[in-house]
């Protein structure tokens, strides 16, 4: 009998175990942190704003592929990000991001498996991370923001931790040639008003980064939730 294909869109709290924690620590908090410090002269502000519990969702702006490992290196707890399902079709990358705790998601629609996984993460010692912009943006702009992150915060009854990222878009390879700044804002308290949470997040990210928020044309206002059949 063929071995059943692994469901990368579903996670349980037990999967966020000591082995994944050690792997993330070595990859992000050691390997990547050395790179960030040596090449990018990483500067972090606002660590005192990070809650001591895991009743929050990490919500940074998004500039480059360096952003997920950067956030995992900076935030005290281990962070599990959702990743577009297409990335799990690439063998080595699938293994890599799987071990870093990421899980697959359809960016067009957040199904029940996504909600269940976020709830399972909350049961573990990890925290959930999501980029409200959905995809990488242009430096100086906060564009393409969806309400999906606010909807997940509402369902899971979590606060939203705004994190501003500056400088990851500039690819550098030589020591001290880059500059990355990470600014962590105060948590946005849990609220059932998703519109208010989105506005507070965009306002805070503008303050943290100095980037300008550009509203959507309406086509990306909401990532829907559909049944997983």
C-alpha positions in Angstrom: 0.0 0.0 0.0 1.3 3.4 -0.9 2.3 5.7 1.9 -0.3 8.5 2.3 0.9 11.9 1.2 1.6 14.2 4.1 -0.8 17.1 4.6 1.4 20.2 4.9 -1.7 22.4 5.4 -2.4 20.7 8.7 -0.4 20.8 11.9 -0.9 19.6 15.5 0.6 21.1 18.6 2.7 17.9 19.1 4.5 18.7 15.8 5.9 21.8 17.3 8.2 19.7 19.4 11.8 20.0 20.8 13.4 18.8 17.5 11.7 21.5 15.4 12.6 24.0 18.1 16.3 23.0 18.1 16.3 23.1 14.3 14.8 26.6 14.2 17.2 27.8 16.9 20.2 26.6 15.0 19.0 27.9 11.6 17.5 31.2 12.5 18.9 32.3 15.9 22.5 31.1 15.1 23.1 30.8 11.4 20.9 33.6 10.1 21.5 35.9 13.1 25.3 35.8 12.4 24.5 36.8 8.8 22.1 39.6 9.9 24.6 40.9 12.4 27.7 40.6 10.3 26.4 41.6 6.9 23.3 43.7 7.6 24.2 45.3 11.0 20.8 44.3 12.4 19.2 46.8 14.7 16.2 45.7 16.7 13.9 48.1 18.7 10.9 47.4 20.9 11.6 43.9 22.2 10.1 45.0 25.4 6.7 45.1 23.6 6.7 41.4 22.9 4.1 39.7 25.2 5.5 37.0 27.6 2.8 34.6 26.6 1.9 33.3 23.2 -1.6 34.9 23.0 -0.6 37.0 19.9 -0.1 36.8 16.2 3.2 38.2 14.7 2.3 40.5 11.8 5.2 42.2 10.0 5.3 44.1 6.7 6.9 42.1 3.9 9.9 43.1 1.7 11.8 40.0 0.8 12.4 36.2 1.4 14.7 37.2 4.3 11.7 38.4 6.3 10.5 35.0 7.7 14.0 33.9 9.1 14.6 37.4 10.3 11.4 37.4 12.4 12.2 33.9 13.6 15.6 35.1 14.7 14.3 38.2 16.4 11.1 37.2 18.2 11.9 35.3 21.5 9.4 32.5 20.8 9.6 30.2 17.8 7.3 31.5 15.0 5.3 29.4 12.6 4.5 31.1 9.3 2.0 30.1 6.7 3.5 29.6 3.3 1.9 29.4 -0.2 1.2 25.8 -1.0 3.3 25.9 -4.2 6.5 26.1 -2.1 5.7 22.6 -0.8 6.0 21.2 -4.3 9.7 21.8 -4.3 11.4 18.8 -2.6 14.3 20.4 -0.7 12.5 23.6 0.1 9.5 21.6 1.3 11.7 19.7 3.8 13.4 23.0 4.9 10.3 25.0 5.6 8.5 22.0 7.0 11.2 21.6 9.6 11.0 25.4 10.3 7.4 24.9 11.3 5.7 26.5 8.2 2.5 25.1 6.9 0.9 25.3 3.5 -2.0 27.6 2.6 -4.0 28.6 -0.4 -3.5 32.3 -0.5 -6.8 32.8 -2.3 -8.9 31.3 0.5 -8.1 30.3 4.0 -9.8 27.0 4.7 -10.8 25.4 8.0 -7.4 23.5 8.1 -5.7 26.9 8.4 -7.8 27.9 11.3 -7.3 24.5 13.0 -3.6 24.8 12.5 -3.4 28.3 14.0 -5.4 27.0 17.0 -3.0 24.1 17.4 0.0 26.5 17.3 -1.6 28.5 20.1 -1.7 25.3 22.2 2.1 24.9 21.7 5.0 27.1 22.9 5.2 28.6 19.4 3.4 31.6 18.0 1.7 32.1 14.6 3.1 34.6 12.1 1.5 36.0 9.0 2.3 38.8 6.5 -0.9 40.9 6.2 0.3 42.0 2.7 0.2 38.5 1.5 3.2 38.9 -0.8 6.3 41.0 -1.0 5.8 44.8 -1.3 7.8 47.7 -2.5 10.0 49.7 -0.1 8.3 52.9 0.9 4.8 51.4 0.5 2.4 49.3 2.5 0.2 47.9 -0.2 -2.0 44.8 -0.8 -3.1 44.4 2.8 -5.9 41.9 3.3 -8.2 41.3 6.3 -7.3 37.6 6.7 -4.9 38.3 9.6 -7.5 40.2 11.5 -10.0 37.5 10.9 -7.6 34.8 12.3 -6.9 37.1 15.3 -10.6 37.3 15.9 -11.2 33.6 15.7 -8.3 32.7 17.9 -8.9 35.6 20.3 -5.3 36.7 19.9 -3.7 40.2 20.0 -1.8 41.4 16.9 1.9 42.3 17.2 2.9 44.8 14.5 6.5 44.5 13.4 8.1 47.0 11.0 10.9 45.8 8.7 13.3 48.1 6.8 16.2 47.1 4.6 15.7 43.4 3.8 15.0 44.2 0.1 18.7 45.1 -0.4 20.7 42.0 -1.1 24.2 42.3 0.4 27.0 39.7 0.7 29.9 41.5 2.2 30.3 42.4 5.9 28.7 45.6 7.1 27.4 46.6 3.7 23.7 46.4 4.6 21.4 47.8 7.2 18.3 46.1 8.5 16.1 47.7 11.1 13.3 45.8 12.9 10.9 47.9 15.0 8.3 46.0 17.2 5.3 48.0 18.1 2.9 47.6 21.1 0.4 44.7 20.7 -3.0 45.6 19.2 -5.5 44.1 21.8 -7.9 41.4 20.7 -11.0 42.8 19.1 -13.9 41.3 17.2 -13.9 44.4 15.0 -11.6 43.3 12.1 -11.8 46.7 10.3 -10.5 48.4 13.4 -7.6 45.9 13.8 -6.6 46.4 10.1 -6.6 50.1 10.5 -4.6 50.0 13.7 -2.1 47.7 12.1 -1.6 49.9 9.0 -1.3 53.0 11.2 1.3 51.4 13.4 3.3 49.9 10.5 3.4 53.4 8.9 4.8 54.8 12.2 7.4 52.0 12.6 8.7 52.0 9.0 7.9 55.5 7.6 6.3 53.7 4.6 3.0 55.0 3.2 -0.1 52.9 3.3 -1.9 52.6 -0.1 -5.4 51.2 0.2 -6.5 48.4 -2.0 -8.9 48.8 -5.0 -11.3 46.5 -3.2 -10.3 43.3 -5.0 -8.0 42.1 -2.2 -10.0 43.4 0.8 -10.7 39.9 2.2 -9.2 36.5 2.1 -12.3 34.2 2.3 -12.7 31.1 4.5 -14.2 28.1 2.7 -15.0 24.5 3.6 -12.1 22.0 3.2 -13.7 19.2 1.3 
